[in-house]
């Protein structure tokens, strides 16, 4: 039964992603906002809702390992899996935005702040407020007058109706989030039969499940030659995971964290964030970079699962 639920949830994810991409592109074209900013804000915040729901629930239920591992694992999957797949399936990726100059710091800064805050073994209310402040700073950065990029395409302005767009966005996010939720629960049920630890469940099964919206949306965006939305979604989601997800979770209830015990997985997320900066600095948006990212993912999984 769990396998059937997983398949149905995947169908819901794909349909929801299609709705989100179409309506997000309409908003971007209508207001001449760059696809990257739409991906890093509207789409990224929406696709981070599953991570937030899971982490808050885990925090309230006294399972901080799942709450934190979910964020670490999502970062690993977003960069290694999602970005890797985007590079592998795309014919050519030429972002309109200078990602290295404008966004590389945001790809790296949140995880460094997380490591610094977790050195005392706990993420508390004050840490949560600081995390949320960082998220606010990121949004202000994106929408500040000298950062918002007008679309360079001379599109004929199509008929635009907010009512229809909002309805389809809500529908899209609902299918995406519910699809991810059922995918997670079915995966957890299968995993528990094998006696897997909370950290591993959170790091891989839950994190993979909550990263499915990012994967689905970014892949579809890449297939539609909208690489800015795909990459913006990944960077924005990682920022939201560390700032908004961990921020709200630690405000709801302090999270105990052992950086030393899970140092390899945290280091893997940090290294992948550095790789993202390196890729954007050298504009290595190609299949070779995708293969390297996928190899790193396999190595991380092998080490964490002791395969």
N, C-alpha and C positions, 0 to 999 in steps of 0.2 A: 504493500500500500504506500509506503514511504517513497518508493521509486516512482510511482504514478504521480504522487503529489509533487515531487521534484520536477517532473517533466512538464506538468501543467503550470507550475510556477514559472518555469523558464519561458513558456509561451506568453504568459502575462508580462514578464519582464521585457520581452522583445516588443510587444505591442505598446506597452507604456513608454518605452524608450523612443519609439517612432513618433508618438504624440508629442513628447517633450522636445525632440529635435525640431520637428516641423514648426511648432509654435514659438520656440526660442529663436529660430531663424526669422520668423515673421516679425518678432519684436525687434530683433537686431536690424533688419532691413528698414522697418518703419521709422525707427528712431535714429538710424544710421550709427548704431553702436557696434563696435567691433565684436566679431564672433568670439574672440578670446575672452573678453570681459563677460559676455553672456554665459560662456562656459564656466568661467571661474567664479561666478556669483550665483545666478539663478539656478543653473543646472547643477553646479557643485553642491550648493546648499541643499537642494532637493535630494540628490543622490546620497548625501551624508546622513539623511534622516534615519535610514536603517541602522547605521553605526550608532547614532545617538540613542535610538530606542533600545538597542541591545545593551549598550554600555550602562545606561541609566538603570535598566532592569537588573543587570548584573550587580550594579553598585547597591541597589536597594535590597537585593537578595543575599548580600554579603559575599559576593563572588568577584572581588577586585581583579583577580587574575584574568578572568574573561573580559572584564571591562577594558583593562589596559592592553592585553594581548590582542584584542579586537582592533584597536587603533594601530598598534605596531604591525600586525599582520596585514591590515588594510593598506598601510603605506607600502609595504613590501609588494603586495599584489598590484596595487595601482601603478607602481613604476615598472616592476619587472614583468608582470603579466600583461596588464592593460596597455602600457606604452610599448612593450615588446611586440604584442599582437598588432597594434596600430602601425608600427614601423614595418612589420612583415607583410601586411595585406595592402598597404598603400602603394600605389604606383609611383607617386612623387609627393613629397611633403615639403612645401615652401611656405612656412608661416608668414603672414603679413606683419606680425608683431615681432620686434626684437626681444625675444623671450629672455635671453641671457642678460641684457642690459637692464631690463625692467622687472624681471620676475625671478631671477635665479636666487636672490636672497630669500625670497618667500618660500622657495622650494626647500631651503636648508634651515632657516632660522627657527621655525616652530619646533623641530626635533631637538635642536640644541637647547632651547628654552626648557623643553620637557626633561632633558637629561639633568640640567642644572636644578630644576625644581624637585626632581625625584631623588636627589642625593641624600636628603634627610630621611628617605624611606617612606614618605607619605605625600600625597597631593591633597591639600586641605582647602578650606573655603577661600582663603586669601589667594592661593594658587589658582583656584577656579576663576576668581575675579580678574586676575592678571591674564589668564588665558583668553577670557572673553574680551578684555581690553585689546589684546593683540589681534583678535578677529575683527574688532571694530576698526582698528588701525589699518588692517589689510583692505577692508571695504572702502575706507576713506581714501586710501592710496589709489585704488582702482578707479574710483569715481571723482577724484580731484580734477579740477578743470584742465590741468596741464597733462593729465594722463589718459583721459578718455579719448579714444581714437575714433574718428569718423570713418565710416566705411568708404573705401576708395572705389568701390564699384558704382557705376552709374546705373542703378537699378530703376526700372519704371515702378513708381510707387503703386503697389497693389492695394486692393480694398482691404482695410484693416478694421476689425471689430474686437474691442477688448473683451466683450461678453463671451464671444465664441472662443477666444484665445484662453481666457481664464478657465472656462469649462473644460477645454481639452488639456490644459496644463494640470488641473486637478485630477482629471481622469488618468492622465499619463503617470503622474506621481503616485496616484493610488495603486494603479496596476504594478508599477515598478516596486514600490515599497512592500505591498502585500505579497508580490511574487518573491521578493527577497526574503520576507519573513517566513513564508512557507518553505522556501528552499532551505533556510537555516534550520528550522525545526525538524524537517525531514532528515537533513544531514546529521543533526545532533542525535536523533533517534538511532540512526544507523551506526554512528560512531560509538555511542555508549555501549552498544553490544560488544564492542571490542575492548572496553575498559581503558579508553584514552583519557589522559589528564585534562583538567580544566584549561591549563595554559595552552596545550596543544589544540584542544577544541577551539579555544578563542583565537589562537594564532593562525590556524589554517582553515578549519571548517567554517567557523562563524565569520572570520575575516573574508574568506573567499565568497561566502554567501552575501555579505554586506557590500562586497566589491562588485558583485554582478551588475548592479545598475550602472556603475562607472564603465565596466567592461562593455556592456551592451550599447550604451549611449556613445561611448568613444569609438567603438568599432563601426557603428552605423554612420557616425559623423565622418570618420575617415573614408568609408566607402562612398560617401557623398562629396568627397574632396573638401571637407570642412575641417582641416587639420587644426586650425586655431581653436575651434570649439572643443575638439578632442583633447588637445594638450592643456587648454585652459581648464577643462573639467578635472583633469588629473591633478594639476597643481592646486587648484582651488579646493578640491576634495581633501587633499592631504593637509592643507592649512586648516580647513574646517574640522577635520578629525582631531588634530592635536589641540586646537584652541576651543572650538565650540563643544565638541563631544566630550573631551576630557574636562573642559571647564565646567559644563553643566553637571557632569557626573560627580566631580569632586565637590561641587557646591551642595548637591543633594546629600552626599555622604562621603566623608574623607576616604581616599583610596590608598591602601597600603601597597607599596611597590618595592620589590627587591631588584635593584639594577644589576647587582653582581650576579645573582642567580640566573638572570635572563639576559646576560651581557651579549651573548652571541647574536640573538635575534634583534636586540636594540642596535648593535653595531651593524648588522646587515641592513637595517632600515636607514641608518646614517650613511653607509657606503653607497647605497642605491640613490639616496638623495644627492650625494656628491657626484655620482655618475650622471644624474639628470642635469646638474649644473655643467658638467664637462661636455655632455652631448649638446646642450644649448649653446655653450661658448664656442664650440667648433662646428656647429650646425650639422651634426652627424645624424640627420633625420633619415636613416636608410635601413635597409634590411640587415646589414652587418651589425649595426647597433642593436637591432631587435633580437638577433641571434645571441649576442653577448648577454643581453638582459635576461633572456630565457635560460641561458646556461647558469647564470648567477642564481636564478630562482630555483633551478633543480638542485644546485649545490646547497642552498639554504634549507630546502625541504629535506634533503638527504641527511644533513647534519642535525637538524632539529628533531627528526624522527629516528635518528640513529640507524638509517638504512644501510 
